[in-house]
Amino acid sequence: MLLKAQNQILLPSQETLLQRLYHAACYNDQLTLIAGGKGAGKTTLATALVTELEDYNAALVTCPLHADNAEIRRKILVQLLTDPLFDDEVPLADTLIRLTQTLTRPIHIVIDDAHFLSQELWAELMILSKLKCADKLITITMTVTPEHMAFQMGQLSSNMKEMILPISIETLDLVEREALYQTLLSRSEQAPFTPREIVKQQLAKQSGTPQEVASLLELALYGEPDKAKKSYLKHLIFGAIAFLTLITVAAAFYFIDQTKPVSGGRAVIALPLTHAQSVGNYGQKLLEDYFHHRNKAYKAALMREKQQAELAIIKQQKAKSVDAALSHQLKDALEVANVQTGEIQSEPKPVEVQSKEPKSETTQSNVSESNKVKPKPKPDTSKSKIAFKYHIYTLQVANLTTKKSLDSVLQQLKRFNDVFVMKKDKRFIVLQGNFKSEVNARKAAKKLEQETNLSEPWLRQWQQVKQYQLLKHYRDGEIRQ
């Protein structure tokens, strides 16, 4: 494989690892985790991988600290979809399953600093790695710290661990460190007077990350950035202390001289209060900048400790429910994925639904005679049932979360028969139609799209949606607002 990221410096070990990542992105069916410490080159590898995937619809996202789920979903979807109409509050699997039929290239998602993601998004991404787009599985590569990878693997069951391919970034050997140092030095177009043997000794003391090599070169070129500032502050403090000592000694001699007894009378004591106060104010003003910077650094350190403690508490709370969330969402998404690939083996059986039409007395009497049971009193017509046979296909018009959105969609479906309102968890699923053939269902979908302001509905099979809770079945223009 010929590397195309010419603006990046890739060492031989990094090129080998990049080839492995490219092969996993094209042929593997697992979610790939790249683990490495700070400065190990995770971002460089992630960027180079996206550059190599020319035949893929690729998305590269860097996850910031404390980012919410909607922001990450939005960053991924705007890179994959040409149509900007999507709901970033809806799980990624639901959105992509609805739109994969319009995409012609396979999908690969690269997320840098994935250790900042929530457990909910980790579950969504694991689900995505089992879905297909353009006849290929959606592949995902994420970079994390070694500690977070160990934490995630410890939370998963043995079956879920098989869904992840962990890859660790090895440290650079001394030869590659020297090669990287010399390459960076040649690009800087500068010539620091540092003997090569000294550079080699310093490189040998490092742990072996590219960031350490770059920091060593920066030190050789520019020196310590705060050295001059620290030296100036140090001399300023020593000068202030010496000046205050001199003033104190002078004030002491002056005080002794004023307390000498006057001949022929009592001693006269004169305290130079005004002079002493002016000396104290001058010293306080002189050291004001020093104490200001020290207090600022102390507050910043306290703020970092507080943020780290809050982050640890959040991770601990979310980790308790990771297995349950993963199992539940993975089961639902795989069922929906089976619908997309046509893995339906049997035609659904008729089910009973609520209706306002009561059974006729003749039907009740026939049933009574055939079963040879004494007729019962006529039941309440508001609670009677009729047999309604679900055929094979229906159209999913909307997937909503609020009652206001549901009412808006139903208002546009007033002219259509067989409108079903189903409920799954906390979401409303609106279906329309009951069709025996796929041809009739697709004709009805085109008609619905033309006569309303709604998007093209999703063709589904009753076998997958009849398990949802049926809230209402509107027939013959029953819908009223």
Solvent accessible surface area in square Angstrom, and as a share of the most:
residue,aa,sasa,rsa
1,M,98,0.44
2,L,143,0.71
3,L,25,0.13
4,K,92,0.39
5,A,8,0.06
6,Q,132,0.59
7,N,126,0.64
8,Q,42,0.19
9,I,42,0.21
10,L,24,0.12
11,L,11,0.05
12,P,91,0.57
13,S,54,0.35
14,Q,14,0.06
15,E,62,0.28
16,T,91,0.53
17,L,24,0.12
18,L,0,0.00
19,Q,83,0.37
20,R,126,0.46
21,L,2,0.01
22,Y,67,0.25
23,H,111,0.49
24,A,9,0.07
25,A,3,0.02
26,C,23,0.14
27,Y,161,0.61
28,N,33,0.17
29,D,72,0.37
30,Q,48,0.21
31,L,1,0.01
32,T,4,0.03
33,L,0,0.00
34,I,0,0.00
35,A,2,0.02
36,G,4,0.04
37,G,34,0.32
38,K,192,0.82
39,G,22,0.21
40,A,11,0.08
41,G,13,0.12
42,K,20,0.09
43,T,79,0.46
44,T,44,0.26
45,L,1,0.00
46,A,0,0.00
47,T,45,0.26
48,A,0,0.00
49,L,0,0.00
50,V,36,0.21
51,T,57,0.33
52,E,7,0.03
53,L,6,0.03
54,E,108,0.49
55,D,108,0.56
56,Y,17,0.06
57,N,21,0.11
58,A,24,0.19
59,A,0,0.00
60,L,56,0.28
61,V,3,0.02
62,T,77,0.45
63,C,2,0.01
64,P,54,0.34
65,L,77,0.38
66,H,106,0.47
67,A,23,0.18
68,D,87,0.45
69,N,30,0.15
70,A,16,0.12
71,E,49,0.22
72,I,1,0.01
73,R,8,0.03
74,R,103,0.38
75,K,70,0.30
76,I,1,0.00
77,L,0,0.00
78,V,86,0.50
79,Q,77,0.34
80,L,5,0.03
81,L,17,0.08
82,T,139,0.81
83,D,67,0.35
84,P,105,0.66
85,L,135,0.67
86,F,45,0.19
87,D,66,0.34
88,D,28,0.15
89,E,117,0.53
90,V,16,0.09
91,P,41,0.26
92,L,0,0.00
93,A,6,0.04
94,D,57,0.29
95,T,4,0.02
96,L,0,0.00
97,I,9,0.05
98,R,109,0.40
99,L,25,0.12
100,T,18,0.10
101,Q,135,0.60
102,T,101,0.59
103,L,26,0.13
104,T,124,0.72
105,R,114,0.42
106,P,18,0.11
107,I,0,0.00
108,H,1,0.00
109,I,0,0.00
110,V,0,0.00
111,I,0,0.00
112,D,4,0.02
113,D,37,0.19
114,A,0,0.00
115,H,22,0.10
116,F,65,0.27
117,L,12,0.06
118,S,19,0.12
119,Q,16,0.07
120,E,76,0.34
121,L,3,0.02
122,W,4,0.02
123,A,1,0.01
124,E,2,0.01
125,L,2,0.01
126,M,6,0.03
127,I,5,0.03
128,L,0,0.00
129,S,3,0.02
130,K,61,0.26
131,L,6,0.03
132,K,113,0.48
133,C,3,0.02
134,A,39,0.30
135,D,135,0.70
136,K,92,0.39
137,L,47,0.24
138,I,1,0.01
139,T,11,0.07
140,I,1,0.01
141,T,2,0.01
142,M,0,0.00
143,T,0,0.00
144,V,0,0.00
145,T,36,0.21
146,P,60,0.38
147,E,127,0.57
148,H,12,0.05
149,M,29,0.13
150,A,68,0.53
151,F,60,0.25
152,Q,3,0.01
153,M,39,0.17
154,G,59,0.56
155,Q,52,0.23
156,L,13,0.06
157,S,50,0.32
158,S,84,0.54
159,N,117,0.60
160,M,15,0.07
161,K,80,0.34
162,E,126,0.57
163,M,17,0.07
164,I,5,0.03
165,L,42,0.21
166,P,59,0.37
167,I,3,0.02
168,S,64,0.41
169,I,27,0.14
170,E,137,0.61
171,T,92,0.54
172,L,7,0.03
173,D,81,0.42
174,L,57,0.28
175,V,113,0.65
176,E,19,0.09
177,R,28,0.10
178,E,32,0.15
179,A,48,0.37
180,L,11,0.06
181,Y,5,0.02
182,Q,68,0.30
183,T,50,0.29
184,L,42,0.21
185,L,35,0.17
186,S,78,0.51
187,R,140,0.51
188,S,36,0.23
189,E,156,0.70
190,Q,83,0.37
191,A,100,0.78
192,P,36,0.22
193,F,203,0.84
194,T,50,0.29
195,P,67,0.42
196,R,154,0.56
197,E,115,0.52
198,I,82,0.42
199,V,11,0.06
200,K,79,0.34
201,Q,106,0.47
202,Q,71,0.32
203,L,1,0.00
204,A,59,0.46
205,K,155,0.66
206,Q,36,0.16
207,S,71,0.46
208,G,1,0.01
209,T,21,0.12
210,P,26,0.16
211,Q,95,0.42
212,E,55,0.25
213,V,0,0.00
214,A,38,0.30
215,S,52,0.34
216,L,26,0.13
217,L,11,0.06
218,E,105,0.47
219,L,89,0.44
220,A,33,0.25
221,L,35,0.17
222,Y,144,0.55
223,G,32,0.30
224,E,104,0.47
225,P,126,0.79
226,D,74,0.39
227,K,130,0.55
228,A,80,0.62
229,K,131,0.56
230,K,139,0.59
231,S,48,0.31
232,Y,151,0.57
233,L,57,0.28
234,K,116,0.49
235,H,127,0.57
236,L,57,0.28
237,I,40,0.20
238,F,119,0.50
239,G,41,0.39
240,A,1,0.01
241,I,94,0.48
242,A,62,0.48
243,F,84,0.35
244,L,53,0.26
245,T,77,0.44
246,L,119,0.59
247,I,35,0.18
248,T,89,0.52
249,V,71,0.41
250,A,57,0.44
251,A,33,0.25
252,A,49,0.38
253,F,140,0.58
254,Y,108,0.41
255,F,79,0.33
256,I,99,0.50
257,D,77,0.40
258,Q,60,0.27
259,T,37,0.22
260,K,124,0.53
261,P,102,0.64
262,V,87,0.50
263,S,109,0.71
264,G,92,0.88
265,G,50,0.48
266,R,220,0.80
267,A,57,0.44
268,V,93,0.53
269,I,118,0.60
270,A,43,0.33
271,L,105,0.52
272,P,39,0.25
273,L,115,0.57
274,T,112,0.65
275,H,98,0.44
276,A,59,0.46
277,Q,121,0.54
278,S,59,0.38
279,V,26,0.15
280,G,44,0.42
281,N,97,0.50
282,Y,108,0.41
283,G,5,0.05
284,Q,136,0.61
285,K,155,0.66
286,L,53,0.26
287,L,36,0.18
288,E,107,0.48
289,D,94,0.49
290,Y,61,0.23
291,F,83,0.35
292,H,111,0.49
293,H,95,0.42
294,R,131,0.48
295,N,75,0.39
296,K,130,0.55
297,A,65,0.50
298,Y,138,0.53
299,K,139,0.59
300,A,43,0.33
301,A,34,0.26
302,L,85,0.42
303,M,105,0.47
304,R,137,0.50
305,E,109,0.49
306,K,120,0.51
307,Q,73,0.32
308,Q,123,0.55
309,A,54,0.42
310,E,80,0.36
311,L,42,0.21
312,A,58,0.45
313,I,95,0.48
314,I,74,0.37
315,K,66,0.28
316,Q,119,0.53
317,Q,117,0.52
318,K,85,0.36
319,A,12,0.09
320,K,167,0.71
321,S,63,0.41
322,V,5,0.03
323,D,61,0.31
324,A,70,0.54
325,A,34,0.26
326,L,5,0.03
327,S,56,0.36
328,H,98,0.44
329,Q,45,0.20
330,L,29,0.15
331,K,132,0.56
332,D,33,0.17
333,A,9,0.07
334,L,66,0.33
335,E,51,0.23
336,V,25,0.14
337,A,16,0.13
338,N,56,0.29
339,V,14,0.08
340,Q,59,0.26
341,T,75,0.44
342,G,50,0.48
343,E,94,0.42
344,I,38,0.19
345,Q,167,0.74
346,S,70,0.45
347,E,97,0.44
348,P,9,0.06
349,K,152,0.64
350,P,79,0.50
351,V,48,0.27
352,E,110,0.50
353,V,10,0.06
354,Q,116,0.51
355,S,20,0.13
356,K,143,0.61
357,E,104,0.46
358,P,67,0.42
359,K,102,0.43
360,S,61,0.39
361,E,117,0.53
362,T,90,0.52
363,T,63,0.37
364,Q,48,0.22
365,S,49,0.31
366,N,84,0.43
367,V,78,0.45
368,S,23,0.15
369,E,130,0.58
370,S,86,0.56
371,N,92,0.47
372,K,184,0.78
373,V,84,0.49
374,K,172,0.73
375,P,96,0.60
376,K,168,0.71
377,P,123,0.77
378,K,119,0.50
379,P,73,0.46
380,D,82,0.42
381,T,56,0.32
382,S,83,0.53
383,K,156,0.66
384,S,13,0.08
385,K,91,0.39
386,I,41,0.21
387,A,84,0.65
388,F,26,0.11
389,K,105,0.44
390,Y,4,0.02
391,H,40,0.18
392,I,52,0.26
393,Y,37,0.14
394,T,0,0.00
395,L,1,0.00
396,Q,14,0.06
397,V,20,0.12
398,A,16,0.12
399,N,50,0.26
400,L,28,0.14
401,T,72,0.42
402,T,70,0.40
403,K,121,0.51
404,K,172,0.73
405,S,44,0.29
406,L,7,0.04
407,D,48,0.25
408,S,62,0.40
409,V,13,0.07
410,L,10,0.05
411,Q,81,0.36
412,Q,55,0.24
413,L,0,0.00
414,K,85,0.36
415,R,173,0.63
416,F,22,0.09
417,N,81,0.42
418,D,35,0.18
419,V,0,0.00
420,F,0,0.00
421,V,5,0.03
422,M,3,0.01
423,K,68,0.29
424,K,59,0.25
425,D,98,0.51
426,K,173,0.73
427,R,46,0.17
428,F,31,0.13
429,I,6,0.03
430,V,0,0.00
431,L,0,0.00
432,Q,16,0.07
433,G,4,0.03
434,N,26,0.14
435,F,32,0.13
436,K,139,0.59
437,S,41,0.27
438,E,70,0.31
439,V,96,0.55
440,N,77,0.40
441,A,0,0.00
442,R,117,0.43
443,K,137,0.58
444,A,23,0.18
445,A,8,0.07
446,K,112,0.47
447,K,109,0.46
448,L,0,0.00
449,E,65,0.29
450,Q,149,0.66
451,E,72,0.32
452,T,17,0.10
453,N,144,0.74
454,L,28,0.14
455,S,84,0.54
456,E,96,0.43
457,P,12,0.07
458,W,36,0.13
459,L,32,0.16
460,R,8,0.03
461,Q,32,0.14
462,W,0,0.00
463,Q,60,0.27
464,Q,27,0.12
465,V,0,0.00
466,K,62,0.26
467,Q,116,0.51
468,Y,26,0.10
469,Q,110,0.49
470,L,51,0.25
471,L,75,0.37
472,K,69,0.29
473,H,19,0.08
474,Y,38,0.14
475,R,79,0.29
476,D,118,0.61
477,G,44,0.42
478,E,51,0.23
479,I,9,0.05
480,R,190,0.69
481,Q,128,0.57
